[in-house]
Amino acid sequence: MTKNDKAKDAMAPMANLIDAMQESSTKMLSGFGPEWFGTMNSVGTEMLAFMSERVKQDIQTQQDLLQAKGIAEIQKLQADFFKKAMEDYSAEMTKLMEIGKSHEKHATPV
C-alpha cells in the first residue's frame, strides 16, 4: 500500500459523510422558499460587510502597535481593541438575530 493509498483510505469515511450530507440537504432544499433564500442572502451580506470592517480595524490596530512608543501604549491599544471588538461582535450578533427573525413569518413547520 502506497502513501497515497493510505491517504485515500483515511479520507473515505469523510467523503462518505460529505456525500450523505449533500444528499440529505438537497432533499431538504425543496422545503425552503424564496423568502428563506432572501434572508440567507441578507445574513451573508451582513456578515461579509462586518468581517470586512473588522479586518480594516485589525490592520489599523496592527499598524498602531508597530508605531507604539512603549509597553503602556501597547497595553492601552490592546485593551481598546479588545473592548471595541467585543462591542462590535455583540452588536453584529444582535443584527443577525434581527435578520433571522424576519424569516420566522415565512417559516413552514416540517
C-alpha positions as CSV (number, residue, x, y, z in Angstrom):
1,M,0.0,0.0,0.0
2,T,1.4,3.3,-1.0
3,K,1.3,6.5,1.0
4,N,-1.3,7.9,-1.5
5,D,-3.5,4.8,-1.0
6,K,-3.3,5.2,2.8
7,A,-4.4,8.8,2.4
8,K,-7.4,7.8,0.2
9,D,-8.4,5.1,2.7
10,A,-8.2,7.6,5.6
11,M,-10.4,10.1,3.7
12,A,-13.0,7.5,2.6
13,P,-15.2,7.8,5.7
14,M,-15.2,11.6,5.5
15,A,-16.0,11.5,1.8
16,N,-19.0,9.2,2.5
17,L,-20.2,11.5,5.2
18,I,-20.0,14.5,2.9
19,D,-21.9,12.7,0.2
20,A,-24.6,11.7,2.7
21,M,-24.9,15.3,4.0
22,Q,-25.1,16.7,0.4
23,E,-27.8,14.2,-0.5
24,S,-29.9,14.9,2.6
25,S,-29.5,18.7,2.2
26,T,-30.6,18.5,-1.4
27,K,-33.8,16.7,-0.4
28,M,-34.5,19.4,2.3
29,L,-33.8,22.3,-0.1
30,S,-37.2,21.9,-1.8
31,G,-38.9,22.9,1.5
32,F,-37.3,26.3,1.6
33,G,-39.0,29.2,-0.2
34,P,-37.6,32.3,-1.8
35,E,-38.0,34.2,1.5
36,W,-35.6,31.9,3.2
37,F,-33.0,32.4,0.5
38,G,-33.5,36.1,0.7
39,T,-32.9,36.0,4.4
40,M,-29.8,33.9,4.0
41,N,-28.6,36.4,1.3
42,S,-29.1,39.2,3.8
43,V,-27.2,37.3,6.5
44,G,-24.3,36.6,4.2
45,T,-24.1,40.2,3.0
46,E,-24.2,41.5,6.6
47,M,-21.5,39.0,7.7
48,L,-19.2,39.9,4.8
49,A,-19.6,43.6,5.5
50,F,-18.9,43.1,9.2
51,M,-15.9,41.0,8.6
52,S,-14.5,43.5,6.1
53,E,-14.8,46.3,8.6
54,R,-13.3,44.2,11.4
55,V,-10.3,43.3,9.2
56,K,-9.8,47.0,8.5
57,Q,-9.8,47.7,12.2
58,D,-7.4,44.7,12.9
59,I,-5.0,46.1,10.3
60,Q,-5.2,49.6,11.8
61,T,-4.5,48.2,15.3
62,Q,-1.5,46.3,14.0
63,Q,-0.1,49.5,12.5
64,D,-0.8,51.4,15.7
65,L,1.0,48.6,17.7
66,L,4.0,48.8,15.4
67,Q,4.3,52.5,16.0
68,A,3.7,52.3,19.8
69,K,6.4,54.0,21.9
70,G,6.2,51.9,25.0
71,I,4.6,49.0,26.8
72,A,1.9,51.2,28.3
73,E,0.8,52.4,24.9
74,I,0.7,48.8,23.6
75,Q,-1.4,47.7,26.6
76,K,-3.8,50.6,26.0
77,L,-4.1,49.8,22.3
78,Q,-4.7,46.1,23.0
79,A,-7.3,46.9,25.7
80,D,-9.1,49.4,23.4
81,F,-9.0,46.9,20.6
82,F,-10.5,44.1,22.7
83,K,-13.2,46.3,24.1
84,K,-14.2,47.6,20.6
85,A,-14.1,44.1,19.2
86,M,-16.4,42.8,22.0
87,E,-18.8,45.7,21.4
88,D,-18.8,45.1,17.6
89,Y,-19.3,41.4,17.8
90,S,-22.2,41.8,20.3
91,A,-23.9,44.4,18.0
92,E,-23.3,42.2,15.0
93,M,-24.9,39.2,16.7
94,T,-28.0,41.4,17.5
95,K,-28.2,42.5,13.9
96,L,-28.0,38.9,12.7
97,M,-30.7,37.8,15.1
98,E,-33.0,40.5,13.9
99,I,-32.4,39.5,10.3
100,G,-33.2,35.9,11.3
101,K,-36.4,36.9,13.0
102,S,-37.6,38.4,9.7
103,H,-37.7,34.9,8.3
104,E,-39.9,33.5,11.1
105,K,-43.1,34.7,9.4
106,H,-42.1,32.7,6.3
107,A,-41.2,29.5,8.2
108,T,-43.3,26.5,7.5
109,P,-43.2,23.7,10.1
110,V,-41.9,20.4,8.7
